[in-house]
Amino acid sequence: MKSRVYINLQDTDYSRSIVDAIVQDNPGAEVQHQPSMIRIEAEGRLEIRRETVESITGSPWDIQEMLMYVITLGGNVEEEDDSFSLHWNN
């Protein structure tokens, strides 16, 4: 059994676009809307791709912008220019 990774974002219009992109790239991800927060969980790995966020928002996106809205996360982070991934070393 793989461990679950997660990311919690402030519930804003900006974050909801990121959540839409996460769900598109990670069909098995579970989204939980809580007061002022959106939690996204997945088994094993969670990918956030710049290309997908840009296609949803219609504008350029710098992954660093997302970090202003992150409340907490669980998993090892791999950050590239074009992607942000969470995973556990199992």
C-alpha positions in Angstrom: 0.0 0.0 0.0 1.4 3.4 -1.0 1.2 6.4 1.4 -1.0 9.3 0.5 0.5 12.7 -0.4 -1.5 15.9 0.0 -1.4 19.7 -0.5 -3.7 22.2 1.2 -4.4 25.5 -0.5 -6.2 28.6 0.6 -9.6 28.6 -1.0 -9.3 31.5 -3.6 -10.2 31.9 -7.3 -6.5 31.5 -8.1 -6.3 28.2 -6.1 -9.4 26.8 -7.6 -7.8 27.0 -11.1 -4.8 25.1 -9.7 -7.1 22.5 -8.2 -8.8 22.1 -11.6 -5.4 21.5 -13.2 -4.4 19.0 -10.5 -7.6 17.0 -10.9 -7.1 17.0 -14.7 -3.5 15.7 -14.4 -4.2 13.3 -11.5 -7.6 11.5 -12.1 -7.3 9.6 -8.8 -6.8 12.7 -6.7 -9.5 13.4 -4.0 -10.5 17.0 -3.4 -12.0 18.1 -0.1 -13.4 21.6 0.3 -13.1 22.8 3.9 -13.7 26.2 5.4 -11.2 28.6 3.7 -9.1 25.6 2.4 -9.0 23.0 -0.3 -7.2 19.7 0.4 -6.1 17.5 -2.5 -4.9 14.0 -1.7 -3.5 11.2 -3.9 -2.0 7.8 -3.4 1.7 7.7 -4.0 2.3 10.8 -6.2 0.6 14.2 -7.1 1.7 16.2 -10.1 1.0 19.9 -10.8 2.0 20.9 -14.3 2.6 24.4 -15.5 1.2 23.6 -19.0 -2.1 22.4 -17.6 -2.5 25.4 -15.3 -1.8 27.8 -18.2 -4.3 26.0 -20.4 -7.0 26.5 -17.7 -6.2 30.1 -16.8 -5.2 31.2 -20.3 -2.2 33.1 -19.0 1.5 32.3 -18.2 2.1 30.7 -14.8 5.1 30.6 -12.6 5.0 27.7 -10.2 6.5 29.9 -7.4 3.2 31.9 -7.4 1.4 28.9 -6.1 3.5 28.8 -2.9 1.9 31.9 -1.6 -1.4 30.0 -1.3 0.0 26.7 0.1 -1.1 26.1 3.7 0.7 22.8 4.2 1.8 19.7 2.2 2.7 16.2 2.9 5.3 14.4 0.8 8.7 14.9 -0.7 8.8 17.8 -3.0 10.3 17.8 -6.5 10.1 21.3 -8.1 11.1 22.0 -11.7 10.4 24.9 -14.0 7.5 23.1 -15.5 6.2 20.9 -12.7 5.7 20.5 -8.9 5.4 17.0 -7.6 4.7 15.4 -4.2 5.7 11.8 -3.5 6.9 9.5 -0.8 10.0 7.3 -1.3 8.4 3.9 -0.9 
